[in-house]
Amino acid sequence: MTAVRQATANDANAVSALAVETFGLACPPDMPRADIESFANENLSPERFTAYLTDPTHIVLVAETDELLAGYTLLIDRPPSDPHVDEAVTARPAVELNKVYVRASAHGTGAAGTLMRSTAEMALAHGARGVWLGVNQLNARAVRFYEKSGFTVVGNRRFKVGERWCDDFVMQCVLRD
């Protein structure tokens, strides 16, 4: 059974460890390990998660199975900073689903779907009409999951991991009319 709850500052270390463990799963297979580690050090540290967890514009949800963190999401409630994304996202007000990661051992268990439904409910509770995200164009598994969760491709963006630029799809899910 998967339970989803909002993370607290006490979860920063555990969520950081989960983030570091799972980030590489979303990267292209030929992504250099050094670039993955550089991104993780800059964006997925315990200090960074402490900042996310204490910032009122950020919401971190965690999925737990048998008291083990199985996955997490990070919602950010602010307009897109990339002008291409800002133009592509039409369901306003919108929140960014900045991070969606589930441990490999939890793939296929339903944990990701439960976490995504709870994340959509949280976005709605915070007044969002839509949710948008960026996903690497080569991550077919994630793209299928997002499509199954109601997202459609609305644009493209470039995303830097370490020293490498990646091509992402921008996907949007309309939560309410």
C-alpha positions as a LaTeX table, in Angstrom:
\begin{tabular}{lrrr}
\hline
Residue & $x$ (\AA) & $y$ (\AA) & $z$ (\AA) \\
\hline
Met1 & 0.00 & 0.00 & 0.00 \\
Thr2 & 1.33 & 3.42 & $-0.96$ \\
Ala3 & 0.65 & 6.42 & 1.26 \\
Val4 & 1.36 & 9.96 & 0.09 \\
Arg5 & 2.05 & 12.87 & 2.39 \\
Gln6 & 3.53 & 16.34 & 2.24 \\
Ala7 & 7.20 & 16.26 & 3.17 \\
Thr8 & 8.57 & 18.36 & 6.03 \\
Ala9 & 11.99 & 19.86 & 6.69 \\
Asn10 & 12.77 & 16.69 & 8.69 \\
Asp11 & 12.57 & 14.75 & 5.39 \\
Ala12 & 15.27 & 16.77 & 3.60 \\
Asn13 & 18.06 & 14.19 & 3.97 \\
Ala14 & 15.89 & 11.22 & 2.99 \\
Val15 & 14.34 & 12.97 & 0.00 \\
Ser16 & 17.76 & 14.18 & $-1.12$ \\
Ala17 & 19.12 & 10.63 & $-0.99$ \\
Leu18 & 16.12 & 9.39 & $-2.98$ \\
Ala19 & 16.57 & 12.22 & $-5.50$ \\
Val20 & 20.24 & 11.39 & $-6.03$ \\
Glu21 & 19.37 & 7.69 & $-6.41$ \\
Thr22 & 16.61 & 8.25 & $-8.97$ \\
Phe23 & 17.74 & 11.24 & $-11.05$ \\
Gly24 & 19.92 & 9.16 & $-13.35$ \\
Leu25 & 16.90 & 7.02 & $-14.27$ \\
Ala26 & 15.48 & 9.98 & $-16.20$ \\
Cys27 & 18.67 & 10.84 & $-18.07$ \\
Pro28 & 19.58 & 9.61 & $-21.55$ \\
Pro29 & 21.60 & 6.39 & $-21.38$ \\
Asp30 & 24.69 & 8.08 & $-22.80$ \\
Met31 & 24.64 & 10.92 & $-20.25$ \\
Pro32 & 28.12 & 11.14 & $-18.70$ \\
Arg33 & 28.15 & 10.18 & $-15.02$ \\
Ala34 & 30.05 & 13.39 & $-14.24$ \\
Asp35 & 27.17 & 15.49 & $-15.62$ \\
Ile36 & 24.60 & 13.54 & $-13.58$ \\
Glu37 & 26.70 & 13.99 & $-10.43$ \\
Ser38 & 27.22 & 17.70 & $-11.13$ \\
Phe39 & 23.47 & 18.23 & $-11.48$ \\
Ala40 & 22.77 & 16.20 & $-8.34$ \\
Asn41 & 25.34 & 18.12 & $-6.30$ \\
Glu42 & 23.87 & 21.45 & $-7.40$ \\
Asn43 & 20.16 & 20.64 & $-7.27$ \\
Leu44 & 19.52 & 17.58 & $-5.11$ \\
Ser45 & 21.56 & 18.16 & $-1.95$ \\
Pro46 & 20.03 & 18.04 & 1.53 \\
Glu47 & 20.57 & 21.80 & 1.74 \\
Arg48 & 18.67 & 22.34 & $-1.50$ \\
Phe49 & 15.78 & 20.16 & $-0.27$ \\
Thr50 & 15.73 & 22.06 & 3.02 \\
Ala51 & 15.31 & 25.23 & 0.95 \\
Tyr52 & 12.55 & 23.63 & $-1.15$ \\
Leu53 & 10.76 & 22.41 & 1.97 \\
Thr54 & 10.80 & 25.82 & 3.64 \\
Asp55 & 9.84 & 27.86 & 0.56 \\
Pro56 & 6.06 & 28.51 & 0.44 \\
Thr57 & 6.11 & 28.37 & $-3.39$ \\
His58 & 7.41 & 24.78 & $-3.30$ \\
Ile59 & 5.53 & 21.63 & $-2.28$ \\
Val60 & 7.25 & 18.28 & $-1.92$ \\
Leu61 & 5.12 & 15.16 & $-1.68$ \\
Val62 & 6.54 & 11.76 & $-0.80$ \\
Ala63 & 5.15 & 8.30 & $-1.46$ \\
Glu64 & 5.86 & 5.72 & 1.21 \\
Thr65 & 5.52 & 1.96 & 1.11 \\
Asp66 & 6.20 & 0.09 & 4.35 \\
Glu67 & 7.82 & 3.25 & 5.79 \\
Leu68 & 10.29 & 3.41 & 2.88 \\
Leu69 & 10.29 & 6.42 & 0.58 \\
Ala70 & 9.28 & 5.04 & $-2.80$ \\
Gly71 & 9.08 & 8.35 & $-4.68$ \\
Tyr72 & 8.58 & 12.08 & $-4.53$ \\
Thr73 & 7.30 & 15.05 & $-6.51$ \\
Leu74 & 8.14 & 18.74 & $-6.34$ \\
Leu75 & 5.55 & 21.33 & $-7.35$ \\
Ile76 & 6.60 & 24.94 & $-7.88$ \\
Asp77 & 3.96 & 27.65 & $-7.84$ \\
Arg78 & 5.43 & 30.39 & $-10.01$ \\
Pro79 & 5.24 & 31.35 & $-13.70$ \\
Pro80 & 7.67 & 29.63 & $-16.07$ \\
Ser81 & 10.97 & 31.52 & $-16.39$ \\
Asp82 & 11.70 & 30.14 & $-19.88$ \\
Pro83 & 9.83 & 32.25 & $-22.49$ \\
His84 & 9.25 & 29.19 & $-24.73$ \\
Val85 & 7.65 & 27.31 & $-21.85$ \\
Asp86 & 5.67 & 30.38 & $-20.80$ \\
Glu87 & 4.23 & 30.60 & $-24.32$ \\
Ala88 & 3.47 & 26.85 & $-24.52$ \\
Val89 & 1.67 & 26.52 & $-21.18$ \\
Thr90 & $-1.92$ & 27.65 & $-21.68$ \\
Ala91 & $-3.82$ & 26.23 & $-18.68$ \\
Arg92 & $-3.45$ & 29.10 & $-16.21$ \\
Pro93 & $-2.90$ & 29.45 & $-13.36$ \\
Ala94 & $-0.37$ & 26.64 & $-13.67$ \\
Val95 & 2.17 & 25.03 & $-11.39$ \\
Glu96 & 5.34 & 23.32 & $-12.48$ \\
Leu97 & 5.79 & 19.66 & $-11.69$ \\
Asn98 & 9.54 & 20.08 & $-11.43$ \\
Lys99 & 10.47 & 16.64 & $-10.17$ \\
Val100 & 8.71 & 13.27 & $-10.38$ \\
Tyr101 & 10.82 & 10.30 & $-9.37$ \\
Val102 & 10.09 & 6.80 & $-8.13$ \\
Arg103 & 12.66 & 4.19 & $-7.11$ \\
Ala104 & 13.28 & 1.54 & $-9.76$ \\
Ser105 & 12.14 & $-1.10$ & $-7.24$ \\
Ala106 & 8.73 & 0.64 & $-7.07$ \\
His107 & 8.19 & 0.75 & $-10.85$ \\
Gly108 & 5.09 & $-1.21$ & $-11.77$ \\
Thr109 & 3.68 & $-1.21$ & $-8.22$ \\
Gly110 & 1.19 & 1.63 & $-8.68$ \\
Ala111 & 3.21 & 3.96 & $-6.44$ \\
Ala112 & 3.87 & 6.40 & $-9.30$ \\
Gly113 & 0.17 & 6.61 & $-10.21$ \\
Thr114 & $-0.84$ & 7.15 & $-6.60$ \\
Leu115 & 1.81 & 9.84 & $-6.22$ \\
Met116 & 0.74 & 11.56 & $-9.46$ \\
Arg117 & $-2.95$ & 11.59 & $-8.45$ \\
Ser118 & $-2.06$ & 13.08 & $-5.05$ \\
Thr119 & 0.14 & 15.66 & $-6.74$ \\
Ala120 & $-2.70$ & 16.71 & $-9.07$ \\
Glu121 & $-5.04$ & 16.98 & $-6.07$ \\
Met122 & $-2.47$ & 19.17 & $-4.27$ \\
Ala123 & $-2.12$ & 21.41 & $-7.33$ \\
Leu124 & $-5.90$ & 21.81 & $-7.49$ \\
Ala125 & $-6.06$ & 22.57 & $-3.77$ \\
His126 & $-3.56$ & 25.38 & $-4.36$ \\
Gly127 & $-5.73$ & 26.90 & $-7.10$ \\
Ala128 & $-3.96$ & 25.59 & $-10.19$ \\
Arg129 & $-5.92$ & 24.99 & $-13.36$ \\
Gly130 & $-3.01$ & 23.20 & $-14.98$ \\
Val131 & 0.28 & 21.48 & $-14.30$ \\
Trp132 & 3.26 & 21.51 & $-16.64$ \\
Leu133 & 6.55 & 19.64 & $-16.70$ \\
Gly134 & 9.64 & 19.07 & $-18.79$ \\
Val135 & 10.71 & 15.53 & $-19.69$ \\
Asn136 & 13.70 & 14.36 & $-21.67$ \\
Gln137 & 12.55 & 13.47 & $-25.17$ \\
Leu138 & 14.49 & 10.17 & $-25.00$ \\
Asn139 & 12.73 & 9.04 & $-21.79$ \\
Ala140 & 9.97 & 7.06 & $-23.50$ \\
Arg141 & 8.86 & 5.35 & $-20.27$ \\
Ala142 & 8.27 & 8.70 & $-18.54$ \\
Val143 & 6.53 & 10.21 & $-21.58$ \\
Arg144 & 4.12 & 7.23 & $-21.69$ \\
Phe145 & 3.46 & 7.57 & $-17.95$ \\
Tyr146 & 2.75 & 11.30 & $-18.27$ \\
Glu147 & 0.44 & 10.71 & $-21.24$ \\
Lys148 & $-1.40$ & 8.04 & $-19.24$ \\
Ser149 & $-1.69$ & 10.62 & $-16.42$ \\
Gly150 & $-3.39$ & 13.15 & $-18.74$ \\
Phe151 & $-0.43$ & 15.20 & $-19.98$ \\
Thr152 & 0.04 & 16.22 & $-23.62$ \\
Val153 & 3.08 & 17.65 & $-25.38$ \\
Val154 & 2.67 & 21.41 & $-25.85$ \\
Gly155 & 6.22 & 22.49 & $-26.65$ \\
Asn156 & 9.95 & 21.94 & $-26.30$ \\
Arg157 & 12.77 & 23.33 & $-24.20$ \\
Arg158 & 16.49 & 22.89 & $-23.65$ \\
Phe159 & 17.62 & 21.69 & $-20.22$ \\
Lys160 & 21.20 & 21.60 & $-18.99$ \\
Val161 & 22.53 & 18.65 & $-16.99$ \\
Gly162 & 26.11 & 19.31 & $-15.95$ \\
Glu163 & 27.82 & 20.43 & $-19.16$ \\
Arg164 & 25.31 & 18.81 & $-21.52$ \\
Trp165 & 22.24 & 20.38 & $-23.06$ \\
Cys166 & 19.24 & 18.06 & $-23.40$ \\
Asp167 & 16.05 & 18.36 & $-25.42$ \\
Asp168 & 12.89 & 18.13 & $-23.36$ \\
Phe169 & 9.24 & 17.95 & $-24.23$ \\
Val170 & 7.10 & 20.44 & $-22.34$ \\
Met171 & 3.94 & 18.65 & $-21.30$ \\
Gln172 & 0.79 & 20.06 & $-19.75$ \\
Cys173 & $-2.19$ & 18.57 & $-17.94$ \\
Val174 & $-5.40$ & 20.57 & $-17.65$ \\
Leu175 & $-6.86$ & 19.83 & $-14.21$ \\
Arg176 & $-10.08$ & 21.82 & $-14.51$ \\
Asp177 & $-11.85$ & 23.94 & $-17.14$ \\
\hline
\end{tabular}
